[in-house]
Structure formats: C-alpha cells, structure tokens
Amino acid sequence: MGFLEDVAAAKAAPKETSDAVPVIVNGSLYELVFERADGDAWAECVSRHPARTESLIDRRYGYNFNAVVLEMAPKTGRLADGTVIPAEAWADLIPSLAGAEISGITDAIWSLNEWNPAQEIEKAKKALKAGSRRKSN
C-alpha cells in the first residue's frame, strides 16, 4: 500500500477509543468512553492553553494539561452505550466528579492523543530499523 492509499484507509478507519472510565453521578454508576481527537483539533486546543510555569506536569508536556484534556472531553466523550452527552451536561458533570474520576478521564484522553500515537511511532521506527538490518545482512 502506498502513501495515498494509507491516508484514505486512515480516514475511513474508525477512531481509536478508550477503555471505559467509570464515574458516579448522583449515586449511579456510568461508564464514559473517549475517542482520539482529530490531530488538528488537538493541536489547536494545545496552542490555546500554554503551560503554567508552576505546574510540573505542564512543564513536562508544554501545555496546560488539565485545561486541554478537560476541554477535549465533551468533544470526544460519550457514554459507553453510545449515548451522546450534550455540552451543557458536560459543563455540569465535570465539576461534580471526584478527583479520581477526573484523573481517569484525563488519563484516557491523554493516552489516546499523546501516549498511544507516540508508542505507535516508536514501534514503527523499530520495525523499520529491524527490517533494514535484515536486508543489509
């Protein structure tokens, strides 16, 4: 497959989704899932949230980590059963959650948009390097 065919296949492929993130809302358990954001939407969001100088996590990633992932939550999240959550419900939901629940959400979104793609690139580089070593032997 060539580059243009790979681009078309990538566009047609379903987006990667997170594992379910459990949250308690009004005493009831719900599961949220998130999908990988479009790269341009992620980059634009990151560009609007500069790192806080006093925040170690922000300095590590170069942007306001919490602001980015929590802004992306309503754009990429839904209930695990497929139910879309309206933006106004997200505005009420986020502040009502416990810290552990927010951490689950931020971990899921960050993994989909930063960690997983970085790991895919490293894996592809290693495979390419291993393939060229075999060809030269």
PyMOL commands that set and color helices and strands:
alter all, ss='L'
color gray80, all
select helices_A, chain A and resi 3-12+39-47+56-61+65-76+87-96+99-136
alter helices_A, ss='H'
color red, helices_A
select strands_A, chain A and resi 21-25+28-34+77-79
alter strands_A, ss='S'
color yellow, strands_A
deselect
rebuild
show_as cartoon
